Amino acid sequence: MQQDWAPEADAFAMALAAEIPRLRRFARVLTKQADAADDLVQETLLRAIAAREQFTVGTNLRAWLFTILRHADRKSTRLNSSH
């Protein structure tokens, strides 16, 4: 069973990796700071991997990732403004 899943996981990982430059550019626009942008992208990728089962193959991965990134940014902004 593991062998059946491995190619799918590899394809998902490669697709995620291909989107990292775009995610980083957008995160830098949102955060205005390179370090904060990198943290935001990392959080986005972790959330995407954790929610991989919710992604529908054949739909727009980039749009899904950008939605996750925007939600992570809003949560981060809310947490930072409450301190």
N, C-alpha and C positions, 0 to 999 in steps of 0.2 A: 504494500500500500504506500509506503514511503516513496518508492520509486515513481509511482504514478503522480505524486504530488510535487516532486522535486523540479521537473521542468516548468511547471506552472509557477512555483515559487521563484525560480531563477528568472523567468520572464518578467514577473512582477518587480523583482529587485532591479533588473536592468531598466525597466520602464521608469521606476522611481529615480534611479541614478541619472537617467537622461533629463529629467525635469529639474534637477538640483540647480543648475545655473539660472533658470528662469525664476525658480522660487527665491533664490538668493537676491536677484535683482529686485523683485517685488518686495521682499522683506526689507531691503535697504531703503526703499521708497517709504515704506510704512514706518520704520523705526528711526531712520536718519542716522543710525549707528551700526557699523560693521559687526561689532561683537554681538549686539542685541539681535541683529538680523540673522547671524549664524545660529544663535540660540533658538530663534523662532523657527528656522528651517529644520533644525534638529528635532524640535518638539513636533513639528508638522510630520516629519518622516516617522517618528515614533508612533504618533497617533494613526497614521496611515497603515503602518504595519500591523498595529493592534486591531484595526478595523478592516483589514483586508477582505474579510468575508462579506462585508457590507458593500464592497465595490462590485459593480456589475460589469463583467468583461464585455467589451464592445462599446461601452460608453466612454465619455471623455475623461480620461485619467487626469489631465491637466486641470480641468475645471474642478474636479473633485478635490485635488490637492490644494488648489488655490482657495477653495471654500474652507478646507481644514485650516490653512494658514491664516485666513482672515479671522476665523473663530478663535484660534490660538492667540492671535494678536489682541483681539478684543478682551479675552480673558486676562491676558497679561497686563493690558492697560488698566482694566478694572482693579486687579490685585495691586498694582503699583500705585494707583491713585488713592487707594484706601489706606496706605501707610503714610 
